[in-house]
Amino acid sequence: MPIVGSELLRQLGLPLFLWRSRRLGHLVFILTLLPALIPWRTWAEDEQPKLVSTTDRPGRQPFKNLAELQKAAATGNPDACLQLGLRYETGEDVKQDYAQARSLYEQAAAAGRAEAIYRLGRVYQNGLGVESDPVQAREYYSVAALAGVPLAQYNLGAMLVSARGGKRDYVEGLAWLILAARNHIEADGQRQVREHLANQPGVIAAAENRAEELARDVAARKGVKPPWPPPDPDSDAVLSIAPPPIEKPVISAPKLAPPKIELPPPPVFSPPAVSDSAKP
């Protein structure tokens, strides 16, 4: 009987007749070796998946190496453009180039990759090679959030509740943070906003109801190509719909010469004086 097994049984305080059981001793000996034999982290998911993947993953096309990735991006492959763009943004295996990253993201976004639109939001939020523009960042996040990108949902919610890139909106902001938390993205942000609104339960309830509406909206857009470029929120293009033509009745009337009327010159108006106390 192995000594290790006997010693372990003695330390566990088991009866003497078990010490002399050869089979049980072998079993215990094997059990003592298991921790050294099992690779405990083989089940763990990658916290940051590599851009150049050698295995097929949902929504990510595999490329064997950097050369193959660059070749695919040169042909306009949207997955390759997205992955290579992130490499240029982070400087992984290539010289960091924000302009090149932005160009590649735009190609991927035009092909319908919502994650690329989210990355462009980060470019403008953090001023990566461009002047920081929170308004533009918020627009990109809005499109990507509706397309189901959890990180875009969180960033959009954070910008809405903190009035970055536009006016503050606790209901809409908290609603997006709730959706992001459901996708395991920064649940602590949702908690902080809830604590801040602890004295306004009506706002929290409205945000929870709005979150359900947004969840349905996101689900309905699944598989739909997100709009690119994002619509301008200040544009009236959506409202400029020409009304149907109206048929005017034809009226026959005698032609009359226009009367000659002499008009005096328009009066000149001077704005009233404003006192110092009334000035803003």
Summary of the structure (lengths in Angstrom):
residues: 280
radius of gyration: 33.0
end to end distance: 95.2
largest distance: 130.9
contacts: 711
relative contact order: 0.06
helix: 55%
strand: 1%
